[in-house]
């Protein structure tokens, strides 16, 4: 499988990471995973606003699973089954020293029990909100680790500036498109 590399500055040092070049089919699958994962995450937020914690848990599991599978696919790995996905998330969390990724599936596994306690009004929803924030952060970080993730994050945050120079299409059209 052909490989390509990226250079990133981490902690004051430059790291060169080799990543397998994805086939068109894998690129399409990665984009599909990303789109579905982010949609599920947004749907989970909507469920929280409606206090439907059980549905929120299912959506978070789906979003997180697709994000981990997306990172694996970007590294040329196929994950088969939930145990493999959870193990890879733990590995990624340790490798990148990210507690949210490392603990995401563990936190989600107790989400339902905590939601039940909230429904019975034995505890406040703070624990659920913290889990939601941690899992959301883990999903975002995972997609940053996937090919093209840093560009997607910059685009979503609005950090990408207008180009200083017109690109080829703008030049052919006679100027900047506004």
N, C-alpha and C positions, 0 to 999 in steps of 0.2 A: 504494500500500500504506500503511495507517495506521501511524503510528509512536508509540512511547511512549518515555519517558526515565527514566533513573535518575541519581541524584546519588551520587557516591562521593567520599570524601576520599582524596586521593593526595598524599603528600609535603607535607602542610600546605595543599594547595589543594583546592577543591571542583571536581570535573569533572562536567559534565552530559553524559551520553552518550545519543544517540538510538538506539533500536533499533526495527526494524520489529515491529509486532504480528504474532504468528504466528497462522496459521489453526489450527483444531482439528486438521486433518490434520498440519500441520507440528509442532504441539505433541506429538502422539502419536508422530511420527517422532523428534523430539528425545528424548523419554523412552525410546523403544526403543533409539536409538543409545546413550544414557547407560547404560541397563541392560546392553546387550550389551557395551559397552566395559568397564564395571567388572567384569562376569563374566569376560571374557577376561583382564583384568588379574589377577584372583584365580586363574584357572586357570593363568596363567603362573607365579605364585608357587608353586603346587602342583607344577608341572613342575620348577621349580628345586630344590625339596626332594627330588625324585626323580632329580635330575641328568639330566633329559631336556632338554638345552639346545636341540636343534633344534626341538622342539615349542614350547618357551618362546618362541623367536624368532618363530614364526608367530603365536602368541597376542599378543605385544607389538605386532607390526605391525598386527594387527586392532584392538586396543584403541586404539592411537594414531591410526590412520586414522579410526575412528569418532568419537574425541574432536575431531579437527580438523574433520571434517564437521559435527559438532554445533555447534561454535562458528560455523562458516560459516552454517549454517542459521539460527541465532539472529540473525545479522546480515543475513538475507535473501539469502544467496548460495548458489548451488548449485555444487558442485565435481564435475567430471567427470574421472575418471581419477586415477591415483596421482601423476602429475607435478603436477597442479593442487593436490592435497592437500599434497604436499611443499612446493610454492611458497608456499601459504597458511600452512603451519606456520612457514616461514622468516620470512614477513612478520609473523606474530603475535609470534614471538620477538623480532624487531627492535623492533616497536612497543611491546611490553611489557618490553623489556630483560630477557628471560628466556633465558639460555643453554640451559637444558634443552629448552625448546620449539624454539629456533633450531637446535640440533644434534641433535635426537632422531632424525630419519630418517638422518642421516649416521652416527650411532653405531650404529644398528640395522643399517645396510648392512654393517658389518664384524663384526657379532655372530657370524655363522656361521663365519667364518674363525677368530675368536678361540676359539670353542667347539671347533673342530677341534684347535687347538693345546692346549687344556686336556685334551681327550680323549687326545691323544698325550703328555700330561704334560710338555710343553715349557714351559708356563707355569702359574701358579696361576690360580684362578678369580676373582681379585680384579678383573680388568678386566671380566669378565662381570657381577659383582655391582655394580660401579660403573655400568655401562650400564643394568642393571636398575633401580637406584635413580634414575638420571637420567630414564629413560623413565617410570617410575612417577610421579616428581615432575612431569614434563611433562603426563602425562595428568590428574593431579589439578588442576594449574594451569589446563589447558585447560577442564576442566569448571567451574572457578570463573569462567571468562570467559563461559560460556554462560548464557543466561537461567535464573535459579533456581539457579545453581551455588553461590552463596554460602550460600543456605539449605540446600542439600543437604550441603555441607561441614560446616556448623555442626551439622546433625542427626547426621551420621556421627561427628563428634568428640564428640557429647554436650554441645555448648555451648548448646543451646537450653533455656532454663529453662521451668519450668511457668508458665503465665500467672498473673499476680497477680489478675486479675479473671476471674470465670467468663465463658465465652463464651455465645452465645445458646443453644446446645444444652444446656449445663450448667444454665443458668437454667431452661430448660423442664423439665429433669429433676429440678429441686429442689435442686441443689447441685453441688459439684465431684465429678467422677467419679474414684474412686480404686480 
